[in-house]
């Protein structure tokens, strides 16, 4: 905050050069350093760009800094170096902005901000971000995720209406509405890639946006192959759920990278994207399982046409689970390669690693239960719904443990939502199992 004042930095000339003076200076510096660390823990706005030219052949190691930490770093650098060069001009420019705001005079504020912007345009590291800053402002105003969520809600209504009326025209309207909404959803993904310069998944917020988007791609393709309306409904439901999760994770800064170890373009583009797409496929199978079980409970004694609908739905689920197993397995292997590259070991039984392995094993269990004829269509749907619990634990649950090399993104407020999600799924699984056991679907001729 601009109104937040750091304690004055000590003046070396005032504390003396003897041991007592040096000890006093060190003590005062440690007090300021402690406050700087607390400021940085609060994720303050990074308004001071690094100084110097950008080398496109290597990653930028210097980061943008908040004002207070930047002032402290410059002070320490001047103390440790005999070079009395000019400090970062952005610090001086932003100091003028702070003084103008504290003065409370609008003309002076506007003048100092304009001067500060000219300074940024002359800084190579800042000049490359000026246009992207404008794009980020546009993105926040356009709010594609909010618009997409509203349209996905409309698609849910149309999806239920399709099943109620058995209208092929309404199914096609729902499909094309989802296609148009997917385009808006894609704008959010593409804009974030352009602004951040990173792949689409860099933190929990972006993973939620990406999972809904990835589910839409897979679901719309399946709807074209199996035009029965069920994938329309599954896509809309999954998109609304994931975008709601994203909104709950929106902390006003959704473009940051959580950890320095994540700051690797290649692995972000391969491991993280692949694993997250594995989440999306497993979730889609679970949503389809829920729809199949609700349909089975609602129909009771069904016509032969309804039996055919269940068979098609069962085939779709089977294909999606196979796709989810493939993606989650490849993503987990890529994660091991990244771990070997970064930490010197392929596998360490870290909670996040175990969570990814759980998805692989669960999808494999579901498929083997089907191949060995241990379960039928109903059992396969029930197991697919359990996959939602496993994936949710891997996505969010392991972060709540706060241990391991992947202990980022932990949020105590998420714990209650996580518990509620697990309980709701278990209750649905138990209820549907009892109902379909007491009143099994018996086909009859149309």
C-alpha positions as CSV (number, residue, x, y, z in Angstrom):
1,X,0.0,0.0,0.0
2,X,1.2,3.5,-0.7
3,X,0.3,4.7,2.7
4,X,2.5,2.0,4.3
5,X,5.8,3.4,5.5
6,X,8.9,1.4,5.9
7,X,11.2,2.4,8.8
8,X,14.0,4.7,7.7
9,X,17.1,3.0,6.3
10,X,20.1,3.5,8.6
11,X,22.8,6.0,7.5
12,X,26.2,4.3,7.8
13,X,27.9,7.6,8.4
14,X,25.8,8.1,11.6
15,X,26.5,4.8,13.2
16,X,30.3,4.9,13.2
17,X,32.9,2.5,11.7
18,X,33.9,0.7,14.9
19,X,32.6,-2.7,16.0
20,X,29.8,-1.1,18.0
21,X,28.7,1.0,15.0
22,X,28.8,-1.9,12.6
23,X,26.8,-4.1,15.0
24,X,24.2,-1.4,15.4
25,X,24.0,-1.0,11.6
26,X,23.6,-4.7,11.1
27,X,20.9,-4.8,13.8
28,X,18.9,-2.0,12.1
29,X,19.3,-3.6,8.7
30,X,18.0,-6.9,10.0
31,X,14.9,-5.1,11.3
32,X,14.2,-3.6,7.9
33,X,14.9,-6.9,6.2
34,X,12.4,-8.6,8.4
35,X,9.7,-6.0,7.4
36,X,10.7,-6.4,3.7
37,X,10.1,-10.2,3.9
38,X,6.7,-9.6,5.5
39,X,5.8,-7.2,2.7
40,X,6.8,-9.7,0.0
41,X,4.8,-12.4,1.7
42,X,1.7,-10.3,1.1
43,X,2.3,-10.3,-2.7
44,X,2.4,-6.5,-3.1
45,X,2.2,-5.0,-6.6
46,X,5.5,-5.4,-8.4
47,X,6.0,-1.9,-9.9
48,X,9.8,-1.7,-10.2
49,X,11.3,-3.4,-13.3
50,X,14.8,-4.8,-13.4
51,X,17.5,-2.7,-15.0
52,X,19.5,-3.7,-18.1
53,X,19.0,-5.3,-21.5
54,X,17.0,-8.5,-22.0
55,X,19.0,-11.4,-23.4
56,X,16.4,-13.6,-25.4
57,X,18.8,-16.5,-25.3
58,X,18.5,-17.0,-21.6
59,X,15.7,-16.7,-19.0
60,X,15.4,-13.4,-17.2
61,X,16.6,-14.0,-13.6
62,X,15.9,-10.5,-12.4
63,X,12.2,-10.0,-11.4
64,X,10.0,-7.0,-11.0
65,X,9.9,-5.9,-7.4
66,X,7.6,-4.2,-5.0
67,X,8.6,-0.6,-4.2
68,X,9.8,-1.3,-0.6
69,X,11.9,-4.3,-1.4
70,X,13.4,-2.6,-4.4
71,X,14.5,0.4,-2.3
72,X,16.0,-1.9,0.3
73,X,17.9,-4.0,-2.4
74,X,19.3,-0.8,-4.0
75,X,20.4,0.4,-0.5
76,X,22.2,-2.8,0.3
77,X,23.8,-2.9,-3.2
78,X,25.2,0.6,-2.8
79,X,26.6,-0.3,0.6
80,X,28.4,-3.4,-0.7
81,X,29.7,-1.8,-3.9
82,X,32.2,1.0,-4.3
83,X,30.3,2.0,-7.5
84,X,28.1,5.0,-6.7
85,X,26.1,4.6,-9.9
86,X,22.6,6.0,-10.5
87,X,19.9,3.8,-8.9
88,X,17.1,2.3,-10.9
89,X,15.3,5.4,-12.3
90,X,11.9,3.6,-11.9
91,X,12.4,3.8,-8.1
92,X,12.8,7.6,-8.2
93,X,9.8,7.9,-10.6
94,X,7.6,5.8,-8.3
95,X,8.8,7.7,-5.3
96,X,7.4,10.9,-7.0
97,X,4.1,9.0,-7.5
98,X,3.9,8.1,-3.8
99,X,4.7,11.7,-2.8
100,X,2.1,13.1,-5.2
101,X,-0.6,10.6,-3.9
102,X,0.2,11.6,-0.3
103,X,-0.1,15.2,-1.3
104,X,-3.6,14.5,-2.5
105,X,-3.5,16.9,-5.6
106,X,-4.9,15.3,-8.7
107,X,-2.8,17.4,-11.2
108,X,0.4,16.4,-9.5
109,X,-0.6,12.8,-9.3
110,X,-1.4,12.7,-13.1
111,X,1.9,14.4,-13.9
112,X,4.0,12.1,-11.8
113,X,2.2,9.0,-13.2
114,X,2.8,10.2,-16.8
115,X,6.5,10.8,-15.9
116,X,6.7,7.3,-14.3
117,X,5.2,5.8,-17.5
118,X,7.9,7.5,-19.6
119,X,10.6,6.0,-17.4
120,X,9.1,2.6,-17.8
121,X,9.0,3.0,-21.6
122,X,12.8,3.6,-21.5
123,X,13.5,0.4,-19.5
124,X,14.0,-2.6,-21.8
125,X,12.4,-5.0,-19.3
126,X,9.4,-2.8,-18.9
127,X,8.9,-1.7,-22.5
128,X,8.2,-5.3,-23.5
129,X,5.4,-5.4,-20.9
130,X,3.7,-2.1,-21.7
131,X,1.5,-3.5,-24.4
132,X,0.8,-6.6,-22.4
133,X,-0.4,-4.5,-19.5
134,X,-2.9,-2.9,-21.8
135,X,-4.0,-6.4,-22.9
136,X,-4.5,-7.4,-19.3
137,X,-6.6,-4.4,-18.7
138,X,-8.7,-5.3,-21.7
139,X,-9.0,-8.9,-20.5
140,X,-10.2,-7.9,-17.1
141,X,-12.8,-5.6,-18.7
142,X,-14.0,-8.1,-21.3
143,X,-14.1,-10.9,-18.6
144,X,-14.4,-13.9,-21.0
145,X,-14.6,-16.4,-18.2
146,X,-17.5,-14.6,-16.7
147,X,-19.3,-14.4,-20.0
148,X,-18.5,-18.0,-20.8
149,X,-19.9,-19.1,-17.4
150,X,-23.2,-17.3,-18.1
151,X,-23.5,-18.9,-21.5
152,X,-22.6,-22.4,-20.2
153,X,-25.5,-22.0,-17.6
154,X,-27.8,-21.3,-20.6
155,X,-26.5,-24.4,-22.3
156,X,-27.3,-26.5,-19.1
157,X,-30.9,-25.3,-19.3
158,X,-31.1,-26.1,-23.0
159,X,-29.4,-29.5,-22.4
160,X,-32.1,-30.5,-19.9
161,X,-34.8,-29.2,-22.2
162,X,-33.4,-31.4,-25.0
163,X,-33.9,-34.5,-22.9
164,X,-37.3,-33.4,-21.8
165,X,-38.6,-32.7,-25.4
166,X,-36.4,-35.2,-27.3
167,X,-35.9,-32.4,-29.8
168,X,-33.1,-32.8,-32.3
169,X,-33.3,-29.1,-33.2
170,X,-32.8,-28.1,-29.6
171,X,-29.8,-30.5,-29.4
172,X,-28.2,-28.7,-32.3
173,X,-28.9,-25.3,-30.9
174,X,-27.3,-26.4,-27.6
175,X,-24.3,-27.7,-29.5
176,X,-23.7,-24.5,-31.5
177,X,-24.2,-22.4,-28.4
178,X,-21.4,-24.4,-26.7
179,X,-19.2,-24.0,-29.8
180,X,-19.7,-20.2,-29.5
181,X,-19.1,-20.3,-25.8
182,X,-16.0,-22.4,-26.3
183,X,-14.6,-19.6,-28.6
184,X,-15.0,-17.1,-25.8
185,X,-13.5,-19.6,-23.3
186,X,-10.5,-19.9,-25.7
187,X,-10.0,-16.1,-25.7
188,X,-9.4,-16.3,-22.0
189,X,-6.9,-19.1,-22.5
190,X,-5.1,-17.5,-25.4
191,X,-5.0,-14.0,-23.8
192,X,-3.5,-15.5,-20.6
193,X,-0.8,-17.2,-22.7
194,X,0.0,-14.0,-24.5
195,X,0.1,-11.8,-21.3
196,X,2.0,-14.2,-19.1
197,X,4.3,-15.6,-21.8
198,X,3.6,-19.0,-20.3
199,X,1.7,-22.1,-21.1
200,X,-2.0,-22.1,-20.1
201,X,-1.5,-23.8,-16.7
202,X,0.7,-21.9,-14.2
203,X,-1.3,-22.0,-11.0
204,X,-4.5,-23.4,-9.5
205,X,-6.7,-20.7,-10.9
206,X,-5.4,-21.3,-14.5
207,X,-5.7,-25.1,-14.0
208,X,-9.5,-24.7,-13.3
209,X,-10.0,-22.5,-16.4
210,X,-8.0,-25.0,-18.5
211,X,-9.8,-28.1,-17.2
212,X,-13.2,-26.6,-18.2
213,X,-11.7,-25.6,-21.6
214,X,-10.1,-29.1,-22.2
215,X,-13.3,-30.8,-21.2
216,X,-15.2,-28.7,-23.8
217,X,-12.9,-29.8,-26.6
218,X,-13.2,-33.4,-25.8
219,X,-16.9,-33.3,-25.1
220,X,-17.8,-31.4,-28.3
221,X,-15.8,-33.8,-30.4
222,X,-17.7,-36.7,-28.7
223,X,-21.0,-35.0,-29.3
224,X,-20.2,-34.8,-33.0
225,X,-19.4,-38.5,-33.0
226,X,-22.4,-39.5,-30.8
227,X,-25.1,-36.9,-31.4
228,X,-27.4,-37.8,-28.5
229,X,-27.1,-34.6,-26.4
230,X,-25.4,-36.2,-23.4
231,X,-22.0,-34.7,-24.1
232,X,-23.6,-31.2,-24.5
233,X,-24.9,-31.5,-21.0
234,X,-21.7,-32.9,-19.6
235,X,-19.6,-30.1,-21.2
236,X,-21.8,-27.4,-19.8
237,X,-22.0,-28.9,-16.3
238,X,-18.2,-29.4,-16.1
239,X,-17.5,-25.9,-17.5
240,X,-19.7,-24.2,-14.9
241,X,-18.2,-26.2,-12.1
242,X,-14.6,-25.5,-13.0
243,X,-15.2,-21.8,-13.8
244,X,-16.9,-21.5,-10.4
245,X,-13.8,-23.1,-8.8
246,X,-11.7,-20.6,-10.7
247,X,-13.7,-17.7,-9.4
248,X,-13.3,-18.9,-5.9
249,X,-9.6,-19.0,-6.4
250,X,-9.4,-15.5,-7.9
251,X,-7.2,-13.5,-5.6
252,X,-6.9,-10.5,-7.9
253,X,-3.5,-11.8,-9.2
254,X,-4.1,-14.9,-11.3
255,X,-1.1,-14.6,-13.6
256,X,1.7,-15.3,-11.1
257,X,3.7,-18.5,-11.1
258,X,3.6,-20.2,-7.7
259,X,7.1,-21.5,-7.4
260,X,10.5,-20.9,-8.9
261,X,10.7,-24.6,-9.8
262,X,7.7,-24.1,-12.0
263,X,9.4,-21.4,-14.0
264,X,10.4,-23.8,-16.8
265,X,8.7,-23.3,-20.1
266,X,9.3,-26.8,-21.5
267,X,8.0,-28.7,-18.5
268,X,5.1,-26.4,-18.0
269,X,4.1,-27.0,-21.6
270,X,4.5,-30.8,-21.4
271,X,4.1,-32.3,-17.9
272,X,1.7,-29.8,-16.4
273,X,-0.6,-29.5,-19.4
274,X,-0.7,-33.2,-20.0
275,X,-1.5,-34.0,-16.4
276,X,-4.1,-31.3,-16.2
277,X,-5.7,-32.7,-19.4
278,X,-5.7,-36.1,-17.7
279,X,-7.7,-34.4,-14.8
280,X,-10.2,-33.1,-17.4
281,X,-10.7,-36.5,-19.1
282,X,-11.2,-38.3,-15.7
283,X,-13.6,-35.6,-14.6
284,X,-15.6,-35.9,-17.8
285,X,-15.9,-39.6,-17.4
286,X,-17.2,-39.0,-13.8
287,X,-19.8,-36.5,-15.0
288,X,-20.9,-38.9,-17.7
289,X,-21.2,-41.5,-15.0
290,X,-23.4,-39.3,-12.9
291,X,-25.6,-38.6,-15.9
292,X,-25.8,-42.3,-16.7
293,X,-26.8,-43.2,-13.1
294,X,-29.4,-40.5,-12.9
295,X,-30.9,-41.6,-16.2
296,X,-30.9,-45.2,-15.0
297,X,-32.6,-44.3,-11.8
298,X,-35.2,-42.1,-13.6
299,X,-36.2,-44.6,-16.2
300,X,-36.7,-47.8,-14.2
301,X,-38.4,-50.1,-16.7
302,X,-37.1,-48.7,-19.9
303,X,-37.8,-49.0,-23.6
304,X,-35.3,-50.7,-25.9
305,X,-34.4,-47.2,-27.2
306,X,-33.5,-46.1,-23.7
307,X,-31.3,-49.2,-23.4
308,X,-29.5,-48.2,-26.6
309,X,-29.0,-44.8,-25.1
310,X,-27.3,-46.4,-22.0
311,X,-25.1,-48.5,-24.3
312,X,-23.9,-45.5,-26.2
313,X,-23.3,-43.6,-23.0
314,X,-21.3,-46.6,-21.7
315,X,-19.2,-46.6,-24.8
316,X,-18.5,-42.9,-24.5
317,X,-17.4,-43.3,-20.8
318,X,-15.2,-46.2,-21.7
319,X,-13.4,-44.2,-24.4
320,X,-13.0,-41.2,-22.1
321,X,-11.5,-43.3,-19.3
322,X,-9.0,-44.9,-21.7
323,X,-8.0,-41.3,-22.8
324,X,-7.7,-40.2,-19.2
325,X,-5.5,-43.2,-18.4
326,X,-3.2,-42.4,-21.3
327,X,-2.9,-38.7,-20.5
328,X,-2.4,-39.2,-16.7
329,X,0.2,-41.9,-17.3
330,X,2.2,-39.9,-19.8
331,X,1.9,-36.8,-17.6
332,X,3.1,-38.6,-14.6
333,X,6.1,-40.0,-16.5
334,X,7.0,-36.5,-17.7
335,X,6.7,-35.3,-14.1
336,X,9.2,-37.9,-13.1
337,X,11.6,-36.7,-15.8
338,X,11.2,-33.1,-14.6
339,X,11.8,-34.2,-11.0
340,X,15.0,-36.0,-12.2
341,X,16.1,-32.8,-14.0
342,X,15.3,-30.5,-11.1
343,X,15.8,-32.5,-8.0
344,X,18.0,-35.4,-9.1
345,X,15.5,-38.2,-8.6
346,X,12.8,-39.6,-10.8
347,X,10.4,-40.5,-8.0
348,X,10.3,-39.6,-4.3
349,X,6.8,-40.7,-3.0
350,X,6.0,-37.0,-2.7
351,X,2.2,-36.4,-1.9
352,X,1.6,-34.7,-5.2
353,X,3.4,-37.5,-7.0
354,X,1.3,-40.1,-5.2
355,X,-1.8,-38.1,-6.1
356,X,-1.0,-38.3,-9.8
357,X,-0.2,-42.0,-9.5
358,X,-3.6,-42.5,-7.8
359,X,-5.4,-41.2,-10.9
360,X,-3.3,-43.5,-13.1
361,X,-4.0,-46.5,-10.9
362,X,-7.7,-45.7,-10.5
363,X,-8.3,-45.4,-14.2
364,X,-6.4,-48.7,-14.7
365,X,-8.6,-50.3,-12.0
366,X,-11.8,-49.1,-13.7
367,X,-10.7,-50.5,-17.1
368,X,-9.5,-53.8,-15.8
369,X,-12.8,-54.2,-13.9
370,X,-14.6,-53.7,-17.2
371,X,-12.2,-56.0,-19.2
372,X,-12.5,-58.8,-16.7
373,X,-16.2,-58.4,-16.6
374,X,-16.2,-57.7,-12.8
375,X,-18.6,-54.9,-13.4
376,X,-21.3,-54.1,-15.9
377,X,-22.5,-50.7,-17.2
378,X,-23.9,-49.6,-13.8
379,X,-20.7,-50.7,-11.9
380,X,-18.5,-49.0,-14.5
381,X,-20.5,-45.7,-14.1
382,X,-20.1,-46.0,-10.3
383,X,-16.4,-46.5,-10.5
384,X,-16.1,-43.5,-13.0
385,X,-17.8,-41.3,-10.4
386,X,-15.3,-42.4,-7.7
387,X,-12.7,-41.1,-10.2
388,X,-14.0,-37.6,-9.4
389,X,-13.0,-38.0,-5.8
390,X,-9.6,-39.4,-6.7
391,X,-8.9,-36.5,-9.1
392,X,-10.2,-33.8,-6.7
393,X,-7.8,-35.2,-4.1
394,X,-4.9,-35.1,-6.5
395,X,-5.8,-31.6,-7.7
396,X,-6.5,-30.0,-4.4
397,X,-6.2,-32.4,-1.5
398,X,-2.5,-33.1,-1.4
399,X,-1.8,-29.3,-1.4
400,X,-3.7,-29.2,2.0
401,X,-1.1,-31.5,3.6
402,X,1.5,-28.7,3.4
403,X,4.4,-31.2,3.0
404,X,6.6,-32.3,0.3
405,X,8.4,-30.5,-2.6
406,X,5.0,-29.8,-4.2
407,X,3.5,-28.1,-1.1
408,X,2.2,-25.0,-3.0
409,X,-1.3,-23.7,-3.4
410,X,-2.5,-24.8,0.1
411,X,-5.5,-22.9,1.3
412,X,-7.3,-23.9,4.5
413,X,-10.6,-22.5,3.1
414,X,-10.5,-25.1,0.4
415,X,-10.5,-27.9,2.9
416,X,-14.2,-27.6,3.7
417,X,-15.1,-27.4,0.0
418,X,-12.9,-30.5,-0.6
419,X,-14.6,-32.4,2.2
420,X,-18.1,-31.4,1.0
421,X,-17.2,-32.5,-2.5
422,X,-16.1,-36.0,-1.3
423,X,-19.1,-36.4,1.0
424,X,-21.6,-35.3,-1.8
425,X,-20.1,-37.8,-4.2
426,X,-20.1,-40.7,-1.6
427,X,-23.8,-39.9,-0.8
428,X,-24.7,-39.9,-4.5
429,X,-22.8,-43.2,-5.1
430,X,-24.5,-44.9,-2.1
431,X,-28.0,-43.6,-3.1
432,X,-27.7,-44.6,-6.7
433,X,-26.3,-48.0,-5.8
434,X,-29.3,-48.7,-3.5
435,X,-31.9,-47.4,-6.0
436,X,-30.6,-49.2,-9.0
437,X,-30.2,-52.4,-6.9
438,X,-33.8,-52.2,-5.6
439,X,-35.3,-51.1,-8.9
440,X,-33.1,-52.5,-11.7
441,X,-33.7,-51.4,-15.2
442,X,-35.5,-54.0,-17.2
443,X,-35.7,-53.5,-21.0
444,X,-38.9,-54.0,-22.9
445,X,-39.8,-53.6,-26.5
446,X,-40.6,-50.2,-27.8
